[in-house]
Amino acid sequence: VNKILLTNGVKEVVVGYDFSFGKKGMGKATDIESLSSHQIMTHIIDKKCINGQKIGTSLIKEYLEVGKMEEVHQLLGRFYQISGEVIYGKQIGRTIHVPTANLKVSKEFATIKKGVYLVLVTVENQKYVGIANLGNNPSFNYHEHMVFETHIIDFTGDLYGKTLTIEFVRYLREEVKFPSVEAFLAQIKKDIEIARNYHFS
């Protein structure tokens, strides 16, 4: 409390009912005000549940890791989102008429399931529908490390160096190694049609 909160000028703290801190979690939310000599006001949020399950970080992370984006949306009250800068890739998508924006994403974001997603993409305060792939691109452009690429439907323009915000709406499918460009494009066309026809609530 003294070394971190007061040193950084914290005046109020909002925590969950089961929050703890310090060695072996011995510090409780109710201790913050007394330990700060009442310089910090503490707001403790009561337990919140949906369908009998406690809303909390652990459950949300668990859903993200298995692609349950609708459940994540319900728990958060919004779509899970990440932001990142568009960086140069190998530009293979452009050669097959499915241009993608490659994002440099901070490791601080939660781990999500590999695969293809229906997403909403915000570019300079304008929102678009898109499809995104998190994986290794096994079909034509294999990467040893995972990459995150997004195709923004009906968008034209230069995105390099810009920051995009990606909202994950729905997990569409697993990443697949396709036998040919034609098979790959046929599936991408299906993915785009699902995204175009999706009814956002």
Disulfide bonds with the S-S distance in Angstrom:
none
